[in-house]
Amino acid sequence: MRSTDPIAKTRAWLAEHDPDVLAAVADVDRSLIRESLKQSPLQRLAQSTSQARVYDRLRKRMREKRAVR
């Protein structure tokens, strides 16, 4: 009998095609997720926006360094 549970189907597919993803999911520190969920949605959005800006500046600096070479 085949499972109709979409999560079970996804896990079975990943186990066959990309077991590294399952290992990464198992390695997630769920306490960090719980702490994040204590923040309001607006606070999480602000934090995400701030982190995106950091990544954007880093990406620009890396491009500038490549252009100098």
N, C-alpha and C positions, 0 to 999 in steps of 0.2 A: 504494500500500500504506500502511495506517495503522499508526502506531506503537502497540505495546502497553506501552511504557515509561510508567509513571504520571508520572514527572517530566517527560518530554517532553510528555505530554498537558497537564499543568498549565501548563508554560511556554507552550505554544501557546494555551491558553485565556486566560492572563494577557496574552499579547501582543495578543490580539484585544480583550479586555474591560477590562483595566486595566494598560496598559504602565508606568504610574508605579510599580507594585509591582516589576516587573522591574528598573527603574532603581534603586530603593531597594536591592534585593538585591545588585545589582552594586556598589553604593556601600559595602557593609558592610566594615568593617575586620576581616578574618579573624584578624589577629594578636591582637585583643582576645578573640576567641572561644577561640583557642588558649591564651592566658594564663589565661582563666577555667577552662578544662578542666584546668589544672595543679593547681587547688585540689581538695580532696576534696569529695564531694557535700555533706557536712555544712557545710563552709566556704561553699560556694555558697548553701546554704539559709539560713545565718545572714546572709550578705550581702544576699540577696534580701529576707529578713524585715526587716532594718534599713532597706533602701530603701523597702519598703512602708510602714513606720512614718513615714518622712519624707514620703511622698506623702499619708498619712492626715492628718498634722499640717497640711500645706499645704492640703489640701482643707477641713479644719475652719476654718482661718484665713480662707480665701476666703469661706466661708459666713458667718462672723462679720462680715466686712467688708460683705457684701451686706446683712446684717440691720440694720446700723447706718445705712445710707443711708436 
